[in-house]
């Protein structure tokens, strides 16, 4: 019997599932993706359940475990990993703290950042300096474009015998540049250096394969490109790197393993030991449902193709606007495009596009050498009309400057 071919939804069906796309040109997925109706309904059903006495019945704790395990399964399937490689967190930054602050730092150890990092990676890195006496070094990769080999060399030039970890974003939230992660990881591992990745702008926006990338730790959001609720995330741990970090949070202990006198316990097997406490079952169910809808029902092949096509179209149309300069390097572009419009500050431009034209973007701030910029994020649910509306809004604002 022939296997049925999965039929991907049309763009009209996708937009029907995401009501926010009907109200505005929703172009800020890099901050929060628009929630699909299927996730909202799943969360609503769980909220109804919480109004009843069964919220505290004998299934309460098992239900929490099931919800977390469902997240592990759907995230693992999306990145070619195993469920036991996935911890459940509240956001990307939490995963960055788990990896960076969980390492056994010694005074004089070194950590390398890129110059276009998010505070979610910067601050825990800086904390290692304050708390353990590490040295934080910065690899200047410019805006993240150019020859990928030069980016790898910029990091490698900073490595010394004291280097223990490289912390970087797969896609820079400031410039939108996609870094050559596989090549960087291969180089780092050749020097016995761990790689911790901020995946805030990559998970749910592009095809991912942890077996191919080879990274040690990959911190992911639930609320951005996977379109889930706020306060959700996940964290991939390469099995062979599991023992490189310790728990920061009480991710649980195996039953009967707590030893008051010895001060010891046995953590759960796999990445579940890095689960952070206090997940809302409702939020976790919403995360699982939204992630499953994006990565399986819509499908990452369609998601990646649409984002790539739309970003090409937007890049071309933006290039035609007089007075608009694009920050994002074309050769390293992703679904995020950073830009500036002469005569108006990015915060003011973002506010006016929202208030006057119902076009939702955001702005990002200067980090070392990348400029302050406005930023448009193109999701798989967007269409060319959204981009045309965005361009028309910029031109309309320009007439008033």
Residue pairs with C-beta under 8 A, 6 or more apart in sequence:
6 299
8 298
8 299
8 301
8 302
9 17
9 297
9 298
11 306
11 381
11 383
14 298
14 380
14 381
15 21
15 22
15 381
15 383
17 36
17 37
17 38
17 293
18 26
18 34
18 35
18 36
18 37
18 227
18 381
19 34
19 37
20 26
20 34
20 35
21 34
21 381
21 382
21 386
23 358
24 354
24 358
24 359
24 360
25 357
25 358
25 359
25 360
25 382
25 385
25 386
25 387
25 389
25 390
26 34
26 360
26 379
26 381
26 382
26 386
27 359
27 360
27 361
27 376
27 377
27 378
27 379
27 382
27 386
27 390
28 360
28 361
28 362
28 376
28 377
29 205
29 224
29 225
29 227
29 335
29 377
29 378
29 379
30 173
30 200
30 201
30 224
30 225
30 335
30 336
30 362
30 375
30 377
31 224
31 362
31 377
32 223
32 224
32 230
33 204
33 223
33 224
33 225
33 226
33 227
33 228
33 290
33 379
34 227
34 379
34 381
35 227
35 228
35 229
35 286
35 290
36 227
36 289
36 290
36 293
36 294
38 289
38 290
38 293
39 227
39 228
39 229
39 286
39 287
39 289
39 290
39 293
40 286
42 285
42 286
42 289
43 229
43 282
43 283
43 285
43 286
43 289
46 281
46 282
46 285
47 282
49 55
50 281
50 282
63 281
64 279
64 281
64 284
67 279
67 281
67 284
67 285
67 288
68 88
68 272
68 275
68 279
68 284
69 83
70 284
70 285
70 288
71 86
71 88
71 234
71 284
71 287
71 288
71 291
72 83
72 84
72 86
72 88
72 234
72 272
73 83
74 288
74 291
74 292
74 295
74 296
75 81
75 86
75 220
75 234
75 236
75 291
76 82
76 83
76 85
76 86
77 295
77 296
78 203
78 204
78 208
78 291
78 295
78 296
78 300
79 203
79 208
79 209
79 210
79 218
79 236
80 208
80 209
80 210
80 211
80 212
81 210
81 211
81 236
82 239
84 239
84 269
84 270
84 271
84 272
85 210
85 236
85 237
85 238
85 239
85 270
85 271
86 234
86 235
86 236
86 237
86 271
87 95
87 98
87 234
87 235
87 237
87 251
87 271
87 272
87 273
87 274
87 275
87 276
88 233
88 234
88 235
88 275
88 276
88 279
88 284
89 95
89 98
89 219
89 232
89 233
89 234
89 235
89 274
89 275
89 276
90 231
90 232
90 233
90 276
90 279
91 221
91 222
91 223
91 231
91 232
91 233
92 120
92 198
92 199
92 200
92 219
92 220
92 221
92 233
93 119
93 120
93 219
94 219
94 233
94 235
94 276
95 217
95 218
95 219
95 220
95 233
95 234
95 235
96 120
96 121
96 124
96 167
96 196
96 198
96 219
97 124
97 248
98 217
98 219
98 235
98 245
98 248
98 249
98 274
98 276
99 196
99 216
99 217
99 219
99 235
99 245
100 111
100 121
100 124
100 125
100 127
100 128
100 165
100 167
100 196
101 124
101 127
101 128
101 248
102 245
102 246
102 247
102 248
102 274
103 128
103 164
103 165
103 194
103 244
103 245
104 245
104 246
105 128
105 131
105 132
105 133
105 134
105 164
106 132
107 132
107 133
107 134
108 133
108 134
108 135
108 162
109 128
109 132
109 134
109 135
109 162
109 163
109 164
110 134
110 135
110 136
110 137
110 160
110 162
110 163
110 164
111 125
111 128
111 134
111 135
111 136
111 137
111 163
111 164
111 165
111 166
111 167
112 136
112 137
112 138
112 139
112 155
112 158
112 159
112 163
112 165
112 166
112 167
112 193
113 121
113 122
113 125
113 136
113 137
113 138
113 139
113 166
113 167
113 168
114 138
114 139
114 140
114 141
114 144
114 155
114 168
114 169
114 172
114 179
115 138
115 139
115 140
115 141
115 142
115 367
115 368
115 369
115 370
116 141
116 143
116 144
116 169
116 172
116 174
116 175
116 177
116 367
116 368
116 370
117 167
117 168
117 169
117 172
117 198
117 367
118 169
118 173
118 174
118 198
118 200
120 198
120 200
120 219
121 167
121 168
121 169
121 196
121 198
125 136
125 167
126 136
128 134
128 136
129 135
129 136
135 162
137 158
137 163
138 158
138 368
139 154
139 155
139 157
139 158
140 154
140 368
140 369
141 151
141 154
141 155
141 179
142 369
143 175
143 177
143 327
143 328
143 329
143 332
143 369
143 370
144 151
144 172
144 175
144 177
144 178
144 179
144 329
144 332
145 177
145 328
145 329
145 330
145 331
145 332
146 329
146 331
146 332
148 179
148 180
148 183
149 183
151 179
151 180
151 184
152 180
152 183
152 184
152 187
155 166
155 168
155 184
155 187
155 188
156 187
156 191
159 188
159 191
159 193
163 191
163 193
164 193
164 194
165 193
165 194
165 195
165 196
166 184
166 188
166 193
166 194
166 195
166 196
167 196
167 198
168 179
168 181
168 184
168 195
168 196
168 197
168 198
169 179
169 197
169 198
169 199
169 200
169 201
170 178
170 179
170 181
170 197
170 198
170 199
170 201
170 202
171 177
171 178
171 179
171 200
171 201
171 202
171 205
171 206
171 334
171 335
171 336
172 179
172 201
172 370
173 200
173 201
173 336
173 364
174 338
174 364
174 365
174 367
174 370
174 373
175 327
175 328
175 329
175 338
175 370
175 373
176 201
176 327
176 328
176 333
176 334
176 335
176 336
176 337
176 338
176 375
177 328
177 329
177 332
177 333
177 334
178 202
178 206
178 332
178 333
178 334
179 332
181 197
181 213
181 215
182 212
182 213
182 214
184 195
185 195
185 213
185 214
185 215
186 214
188 194
188 195
189 195
189 214
194 216
194 217
194 241
194 244
195 215
195 216
195 217
196 215
196 216
196 217
196 219
197 215
197 217
197 218
197 219
198 219
199 208
199 218
199 219
199 220
199 221
200 219
200 220
200 221
200 224
201 224
201 225
201 334
201 335
201 336
202 208
202 225
202 334
203 218
203 220
203 221
203 224
203 225
203 226
204 220
204 221
204 224
204 225
204 226
204 227
204 291
204 294
204 295
204 303
205 224
205 225
205 303
205 304
205 307
205 334
205 335
205 379
206 300
206 304
206 307
206 334
206 335
207 300
207 301
207 304
208 300
210 218
210 236
210 238
214 238
215 236
215 238
216 237
216 238
216 241
216 244
217 235
217 236
217 237
217 238
217 241
217 245
218 235
218 236
219 233
219 235
219 236
220 226
220 233
220 234
220 235
220 236
221 232
221 233
222 228
222 229
222 231
222 232
222 233
222 234
222 287
222 290
222 291
223 229
223 230
223 231
223 232
223 233
225 294
225 303
225 335
225 379
226 287
226 290
226 291
226 294
226 295
227 290
227 291
227 293
227 294
227 379
228 283
228 286
228 287
228 289
228 290
228 291
229 282
229 283
229 286
229 287
229 290
230 283
231 280
231 283
232 283
232 284
232 286
232 287
235 271
235 274
236 271
237 245
237 270
237 271
237 274
239 270
242 270
242 271
245 274
247 267
247 273
247 274
248 274
249 274
249 275
249 276
249 277
250 277
251 267
251 268
251 272
251 273
251 274
251 275
251 276
251 277
252 267
252 268
252 272
252 273
252 275
253 265
253 266
253 267
253 268
254 265
254 266
254 267
254 268
257 264
257 265
257 266
258 265
259 265
267 273
268 275
294 300
294 303
294 380
295 303
298 380
302 380
303 380
306 380
306 382
307 334
307 335
307 378
307 379
307 380
310 335
310 378
310 382
310 383
310 384
310 387
311 333
311 334
311 335
311 337
311 378
313 384
313 387
314 337
314 376
314 378
314 387
314 390
315 326
315 328
315 330
315 333
315 337
317 387
317 388
317 391
318 324
318 326
318 337
318 339
318 391
319 326
321 341
321 391
321 394
321 395
321 398
323 341
323 342
323 343
323 398
324 339
324 340
324 341
324 342
324 394
325 339
325 340
325 341
325 342
326 337
326 338
326 339
327 337
327 338
327 339
327 340
327 370
327 371
327 373
328 334
328 336
328 337
328 338
328 339
335 377
335 378
335 379
336 375
336 376
336 377
336 378
337 375
337 376
337 378
338 364
338 370
338 373
338 374
338 375
339 373
339 374
339 375
339 376
340 346
340 371
340 372
340 373
340 374
341 349
341 374
341 394
341 397
341 398
343 398
343 401
344 352
344 397
344 398
344 401
345 372
346 363
346 364
346 372
346 373
346 374
347 363
349 363
349 374
349 394
349 397
350 361
350 362
350 363
350 374
352 393
352 397
353 359
353 360
353 361
353 390
353 393
353 394
353 397
354 360
354 361
356 393
356 396
356 397
357 389
357 392
357 393
357 396
358 389
359 386
359 389
359 390
359 393
361 374
361 375
361 376
361 377
361 390
362 374
362 375
362 377
363 372
363 373
363 374
363 375
364 372
364 373
364 375
365 372
366 372
376 390
378 387
